[in-house]
Amino acid sequence: MKIGDFRHRIKFIKEEIGENDLGDPIKIRSEYANVWAKVTNLHGREYIAAAAVHLERTLLFTIRYKEGLGETMWIEFQGATYDIHFIDNIKYGDRYMEIRAMFRGR
């Protein structure tokens, strides 16, 4: 993989439960990480398989390894939000990660 492939900025957002001024539980969203990524659409067999289960608006994000990412987070990319469906630490090498994420909305 070449450094020039990582040309898109993406944000990982996490949600935690906190408290408001009255002590009531509220959801607090915060940015977990802001990284450079290679972003590609699914194509070929991957696209056909995704379309069969209505996941055709899925993107593949490739990033340098980042510890602590989870499938309960989501990605913000070009003004849109994507739910993370799968995170792959490629060959368990702790160098790169591929993340499949489905379009949630704007």
N, C-alpha and C positions, 0 to 999 in steps of 0.2 A: 504494500500500500504506500502511496506517495503522499507527502505532506500537502500537496496541492489539491488532493481529493477532498480534504476537510475544509470546505469553504463556506459552509452554512452554519450560522449561529443558532443554537437551540437552548431552551431552558427546561430544566427538570423542576417540576412543581410538586410539593408534598402538602398534605393536609393533616393537621393535628387537631386534637380537641383541647381547647383552652377554656378560660372563664372570662366573662364580661365583668363590668364593674359591680354587678349585683351578685356575682358568684354563679351565674347560670352558665351551663356549658355552651360553647360556640365553636364553630369550625374556623380554624386559622390556617390560611394558605400562605406558604412561603416558598421562595426560590431556594432549591437545594443546590443546584449547580447550573452554570452557564458555560457551555462547551462548544467547540468546533466539531462539526459532523459532516460526514458524507451522507447524502440523502438520495435514495433511489426509489422508484416505483417498483412494485412487483411486476414481473414479466414472465412470459412463457408458462411453464407448468405451475409455477408458484401463483401466478395470477388466476389461472383456471381453477386451481384448488381453492383459492380464497373466494372467488366468485361463487363457487358451489355452496359455501356457507355464509354468503352475504358479507364478506370482509374485503370486497374489492377496492375499498378506499383505504387500503393499508399501505404504509410506507415502511421502508427499511432504513433505519438510521445506524450508521457505523461510527463509533467514537473510540477514542483512546480509553483504555480501562479506567473505570471510575468506581471505587469501592462505595458501597452503601446504597446503590440504586436498587429500587424495588418495583414490582409490578403494581403496587398501589399508587405509585406516582403517575404523573402524566407529563407530556411534552408540549411546549408551546413553540411553534415554528411558523414563521411568516403570518402571524396574526390568527392562526388556527390552533386548536387544541387536539391532541392525539392521546388516546388511552393506550397505555403500554400493555401488550398482550404476552410478550415473551422477551426475555433478555438472555442472550447467549454470550458467555465468556469464551470467545473463540479458542478452541482446543485447550481450554483451561490454562492459557498462557499468560494471563493477566497483562496482555498488551492491547488488545482491541475487544470491543463488544459490539454485537449486532442486536439491535432492538427493533422488534416488529411492533408497530403501533397503528391503531385504527382511528380514522378521523372522527372526532366527537362533535365539533362545531366551531363556529367563530365567536 
